[in-house]
């Protein structure tokens, strides 16, 4: 028998992810999200969910920040401000409509994405096959609402994006999954890995193996390093002494060996850690520039509007930023930055309580989020906004009743 409720929930969670990283959705004009906003709104009201006081405080804080930026720069970027509120509503209505199952369904959607992506990733090594999809099938999925930008729109069929450029080796392909690029895919997969470790209390299970395989096929330097960190931290927390004192050294030895002997990986890491690059601002260079901007506007930030964020600069290379952490700090200022990531930590802390997992996982989860955000502009995306709203799904009194 068809479970309409479950199917509805999966679609809601999928859209939460899609509007965060699937080019067909997230690159489209904000009007597209406004139209789709009706879906979680209708489900929210049909299921008679209540609006939390926390969310009203959240909206009030955002409005205060926006008014502060408006008075500081004498500018009212209506579409930019509206876009943030639409994302907030979409995130909140979705997680409230679905409830705690949001995190479990998120894991399932990412597992499904890996399985689908592996078919296209493997066959991408067959030139004719990849060319057929890029040139014949992908154009059928063009979205006329996608805005033009300085960044290339890679061929996409919604379930998979054909952006498999190699890193240092001509023959190497990378798996973007449905997201805009492989590094982005790895970040969403690592969040799913964190969720599933907390939900199950295990690292070695079928879903986690699929998720880690997905990260491996992205060949993302930050993704691979962070995944190794997740494995090591899990083993540190594990009470099995054999795993703690035998497996951890093995993982470290393998990691160092790969770094020293696989040229494309080691050299890429060194390059990303530099402050200069011939083609674009590196992650550390972005952080350096962002910190200089933050010092000028530490309270309310510089906003997301390009006219204030970059002070009128339009050169694509100059305004390129790929450090999501420092970018967020500059856009919204120090106070909002600290509150944003504290709420993320609170989400993971309450999840650990709800699933009876070592509470130290919450600290490491936040560190993981910051590390993946160091190389991607994640934190303006609707899913990552939802992570700051999820404490309402795991309230203290409800957790105590469950346990």
C-alpha positions in Angstrom: 0.0 0.0 0.0 1.3 3.5 -0.9 2.3 5.6 2.1 1.3 9.1 0.9 2.6 10.7 4.1 6.0 9.2 3.7 6.2 10.0 0.0 5.2 13.6 0.7 7.9 13.8 3.4 10.6 12.5 1.0 9.6 15.1 -1.6 9.8 17.9 1.0 13.2 16.8 2.1 14.4 16.4 -1.5 13.3 19.9 -2.3 15.1 21.2 0.8 18.3 19.6 -0.7 17.5 20.5 -4.3 17.1 24.3 -3.6 20.4 24.1 -1.8 22.6 22.5 -4.4 20.9 21.0 -7.5 21.6 23.6 -10.3 18.1 23.2 -11.8 16.6 24.5 -8.6 19.1 26.6 -6.6 20.3 28.6 -9.6 16.8 29.6 -10.7 15.2 32.9 -9.9 13.9 33.3 -6.4 10.4 33.3 -7.9 10.7 29.5 -8.4 11.3 28.9 -4.7 8.4 31.2 -3.8 6.1 29.0 -6.0 7.4 25.8 -4.5 7.0 27.3 -1.0 3.3 26.5 -1.3 4.1 22.8 -1.0 5.6 22.8 2.6 3.2 25.6 3.6 0.1 23.5 2.7 1.5 20.4 4.4 2.4 22.4 7.5 -1.2 23.7 7.8 -2.9 20.3 6.9 -0.9 18.6 9.6 -1.8 21.5 12.0 1.8 22.3 13.0 2.3 25.2 15.3 4.7 28.1 14.8 7.4 28.1 17.6 8.2 31.2 19.5 11.8 30.4 18.7 11.1 31.0 15.0 9.6 34.4 15.7 12.7 35.4 17.7 14.8 34.1 14.8 12.8 36.2 12.2 13.0 39.3 14.5 16.8 38.9 14.8 17.1 38.6 11.0 15.0 41.7 10.5 17.0 43.6 13.0 20.2 42.7 11.2 18.8 43.7 7.8 17.6 47.0 9.1 21.0 47.6 10.6 22.7 46.9 7.2 20.1 49.1 5.5 20.9 52.1 7.8 24.6 51.5 7.5 24.8 51.4 3.7 21.7 53.5 2.9 20.5 50.7 0.5 17.5 48.4 0.5 18.2 45.4 -1.7 14.6 44.1 -1.8 15.3 40.9 -3.7 18.3 39.9 -1.6 16.3 40.5 1.7 13.3 38.8 0.4 15.3 35.8 -0.8 16.7 35.2 2.7 13.2 35.3 4.2 11.9 32.9 1.6 14.7 30.5 2.4 14.0 30.8 6.1 10.3 30.0 5.6 11.1 27.1 3.2 13.5 25.6 5.7 11.3 26.1 8.7 8.0 24.9 7.2 9.7 21.9 5.7 11.4 20.6 8.9 8.3 21.3 11.0 6.0 19.5 8.5 8.3 16.5 8.3 9.4 16.5 11.9 12.4 14.5 13.3 12.3 12.2 10.4 13.9 15.0 8.4 17.4 13.9 9.3 16.6 10.2 8.4 15.1 11.1 5.1 18.0 13.4 4.3 20.3 10.4 4.8 18.1 8.3 2.5 18.0 10.9 -0.3 21.8 11.3 -0.2 22.3 7.5 -0.3 19.9 7.3 -3.3 21.9 10.2 -4.9 25.1 8.2 -4.6 23.6 5.1 -6.1 22.3 7.0 -9.1 25.4 9.0 -9.5 27.6 5.9 -9.6 26.0 4.8 -12.8 26.7 8.1 -14.6 30.1 8.4 -12.9 31.3 5.0 -14.1 29.9 5.4 -17.6 31.5 8.9 -17.9 34.7 7.1 -18.6 33.0 6.1 -21.9 33.4 9.3 -23.9 30.5 8.6 -26.3 28.1 7.9 -23.5 29.0 11.1 -21.6 28.9 13.1 -24.8 25.4 11.8 -25.6 24.0 12.8 -22.2 25.8 16.2 -22.2 24.8 17.2 -25.7 21.5 15.4 -26.3 19.8 14.7 -23.0 21.0 17.5 -20.7 19.6 20.3 -22.9 16.1 18.9 -22.3 16.5 19.8 -18.7 17.5 23.4 -19.2 15.7 25.7 -16.8 14.8 29.1 -18.4 14.6 30.6 -14.9 18.3 30.1 -14.3 20.1 33.4 -13.9 23.3 34.2 -15.9 26.4 34.5 -13.8 30.2 34.5 -14.0 30.2 30.7 -13.4 29.6 28.1 -16.0 26.3 26.2 -16.0 27.4 22.6 -16.4 25.2 20.1 -18.3 22.7 18.5 -15.9 19.8 16.1 -15.9 18.8 17.1 -12.4 19.8 13.7 -10.9 23.4 14.1 -12.1 25.6 17.1 -13.1 28.3 16.5 -15.8 31.1 18.3 -14.2 33.7 15.6 -13.9 36.9 17.5 -14.6 40.0 15.7 -13.3 42.4 17.1 -10.7 46.0 16.7 -11.9 45.5 13.4 -13.8 44.1 13.5 -17.3 42.3 10.1 -16.9 40.7 11.0 -13.5 37.0 11.7 -13.4 35.1 13.2 -10.4 31.6 12.6 -9.3 29.4 15.7 -8.9 26.2 13.7 -8.1 23.3 16.1 -8.6 25.1 19.1 -7.1 27.0 21.9 -8.9 30.5 20.3 -8.4 32.2 17.4 -6.8 33.4 19.3 -3.7 29.8 20.4 -3.0 28.6 16.8 -3.3 31.1 15.7 -0.7 30.0 18.3 1.8 26.3 17.2 1.6 27.4 13.6 1.9 29.5 14.3 5.0 26.5 15.9 6.7 24.5 12.7 5.9 27.3 10.6 7.4 27.2 12.7 10.6 23.5 12.3 10.8 23.6 8.5 10.3 26.4 8.0 12.8 24.3 9.8 15.4 21.0 8.1 14.4 22.5 4.6 14.4 25.4 5.0 16.8 27.5 3.1 14.2 30.1 3.9 11.5 30.2 0.6 9.8 26.8 0.0 8.2 25.4 -0.2 4.7 24.3 3.4 4.3 27.5 4.8 5.7 29.6 2.7 3.4 27.6 4.0 0.4 28.0 7.6 1.6 31.8 7.2 2.1 32.1 5.6 -1.3 30.3 8.7 -2.7 32.8 11.0 -1.0 35.7 8.9 -2.4 34.4 9.3 -6.0 34.3 13.1 -5.7 38.1 13.1 -5.2 37.5 16.3 -3.2 40.6 17.1 -1.1 38.7 18.7 1.7 36.0 16.0 1.5 38.5 13.1 1.8 40.4 14.8 4.7 37.3 15.6 6.6 35.9 12.1 6.1 39.2 10.7 7.5 38.7 13.0 10.5 35.2 11.7 11.0 36.4 8.1 11.0 39.2 8.8 13.4 37.0 10.8 15.8 34.4 8.0 15.8 37.1 5.5 16.6 38.4 7.8 19.4 35.0 7.8 21.0 34.5 4.1 20.5 35.0 2.0 23.7 36.5 -0.9 21.8 40.2 -0.6 22.6 41.2 -2.7 19.6 39.5 -0.3 17.2 40.9 2.7 19.1 44.5 1.7 19.3 45.0 -0.5 16.2 42.7 0.9 13.6 43.5 4.6 14.2 47.2 4.2 13.6 46.4 2.2 10.4 44.1 5.0 9.1 46.8 7.6 9.9 49.5 5.6 8.1 47.4 5.1 5.1 46.4 8.7 5.0 50.0 10.0 5.2 51.2 7.5 2.6 48.5 8.6 0.2 49.3 12.2 0.8 53.0 11.7 0.1 52.7 9.4 -2.8 49.7 10.4 -4.8 50.9 13.6 -6.6 47.6 15.0 -7.7 46.2 14.8 -4.1 49.2 16.1 -2.1 50.1 18.9 -4.6 46.5 20.0 -4.7 46.2 20.3 -1.0 49.4 22.3 -0.8 48.1 24.6 -3.6 44.7 25.1 -1.9 46.5 26.0 1.3 48.5 28.8 -0.4 47.5 32.4 -0.5 48.1 32.9 -4.2 46.9 31.1 -7.4 47.2 32.1 -11.0 43.5 31.7 -11.7 41.5 32.5 -8.6 41.5 33.4 -4.9 42.4 30.2 -2.9 40.5 29.3 0.3 43.1 30.9 2.5 43.4 34.0 0.3 39.6 34.3 0.5 39.8 34.1 4.2 42.5 36.7 4.4 40.5 39.2 2.2 37.3 38.4 4.1 38.9 39.0 7.5 40.2 42.4 6.3 36.6 43.3 5.3 35.2 42.0 8.5 37.4 44.3 10.6 35.8 47.2 8.8 32.2 46.1 9.5 32.3 43.7 12.5 28.8 44.4 13.9 26.3 44.1 11.1 28.6 42.9 8.4 28.6 43.9 4.7 25.4 42.2 3.6 24.9 39.8 0.7 24.1 42.4 -1.9 27.0 42.7 -4.3 27.0 46.5 -4.2 27.8 46.4 -0.5 29.6 43.1 -0.2 32.2 44.0 -2.8 31.9 47.8 -2.6 31.1 48.1 -6.3 33.8 45.7 -7.6 32.7 43.7 -10.6 35.8 41.8 -11.7 35.0 38.1 -11.5 38.4 37.0 -10.2 38.6 39.7 -7.6 35.2 39.0 -6.1 35.5 35.3 -6.2 35.1 33.8 -2.7 35.2 30.1 -1.9 35.5 30.1 1.8 32.0 29.8 3.2 33.0 30.3 6.8 34.7 33.7 6.5 32.3 34.7 3.8 29.4 34.3 6.3 31.3 36.2 8.9 31.7 39.2 6.5 28.2 39.2 5.3 26.4 39.1 8.6 28.9 40.3 11.2 30.4 38.6 14.3 27.3 38.4 16.5 25.1 36.8 13.9 27.9 34.5 12.9 28.3 33.2 16.5 24.6 32.7 16.9 24.2 30.9 13.6 26.9 28.3 14.4 25.8 28.0 18.0 22.3 27.0 16.8 23.9 24.4 14.5 25.8 23.0 17.5 22.6 23.0 19.5 20.9 20.9 16.8 23.6 18.3 16.9 23.8 18.4 20.8 20.0 17.7 21.1 20.2 15.0 18.4 22.9 13.3 20.4 20.6 13.4 23.5 17.6 12.1 21.5 19.5 9.2 20.0 21.6 8.5 23.2 25.0 9.2 21.6 28.1 10.6 23.2 27.5 14.4 23.4 31.0 15.1 22.2 29.8 14.1 18.8 28.0 17.5 18.7 31.3 19.4 19.0 32.9 17.3 16.3 29.9 17.7 14.1 30.2 21.5 14.3 33.9 21.3 13.6 33.1 19.1 10.5 30.5 21.6 9.3 33.1 24.4 9.6 35.7 22.4 7.8 33.5 21.5 4.8 32.4 25.2 4.8 36.0 26.3 4.5 35.9 25.4 0.8 32.3 25.9 -0.2 29.7 28.7 0.1 27.2 26.5 1.9 25.8 28.6 4.7 23.4 30.8 2.6 21.8 27.6 1.3 18.4 26.6 2.5 19.4 23.3 3.9 22.2 24.7 6.1 19.8 27.4 7.3 17.5 24.5 8.3 20.3 23.2 10.5 20.1 26.3 12.6 16.3 25.8 13.0 16.3 22.1 13.9 16.6 22.6 17.7 12.8 23.0 17.5 12.6 19.4 16.4 14.6 18.1 19.4 13.2 20.1 22.4 14.6 19.3 25.8 11.2 18.4 27.3 10.4 16.1 24.4 13.8 14.4 24.6 13.4 13.7 28.3 9.9 12.2 27.7 11.3 9.9 24.9 14.1 8.7 27.2 
